[in-house]
Amino acid sequence: QVQLVESGGGLVQAGGSLRLSCAASGSISSTNPMRWHRQAPGQQRAFVAAITSGGTTNYADSVKGRFTISRDNAKNTVYLQMNSLKPEDTAVYYCNAPVMWNDYWGQGTQVTVSS
């Protein structure tokens, strides 16, 4: 089993910053590929960012240049640094880990950006 616990969400004004954390535990390698997704009210869950075992990153066009995904393998934790936040970034942010033939998700953390 794999457990993913997100933290760091909150309320921030437009233009501000937040850093989300996702702590992984259980049967998961510290270098497992990891992803962040988000789901805004009334919308489908959407990809935000990913990081491979080798540290290669990939981003949705809507967050490129503003968000940075990183990892601390020693802590088995993945981060999402979010800068220049916009009201349209408001959503529940989920951490995701594909492990073998399973797809694990955290419980999500709410990010609200006020205008």
Beta strands, then each sheet from edge to edge (+ up, - down):
strand 1: 2-7
strand 2: 10-13
strand 3: 18-26
strand 4: 34-39
strand 5: 46-51
strand 6: 57-59
strand 7: 67-72
strand 8: 77-82
strand 9: 91-99
strand 10: 102-105
strand 11: 109-114
sheet 1: 1+ 3- 8+ 7-
sheet 2: 2+ 11+ 9- 4+ 5- 6+
sheet 3: 2+ 11+ 9- 10+
end
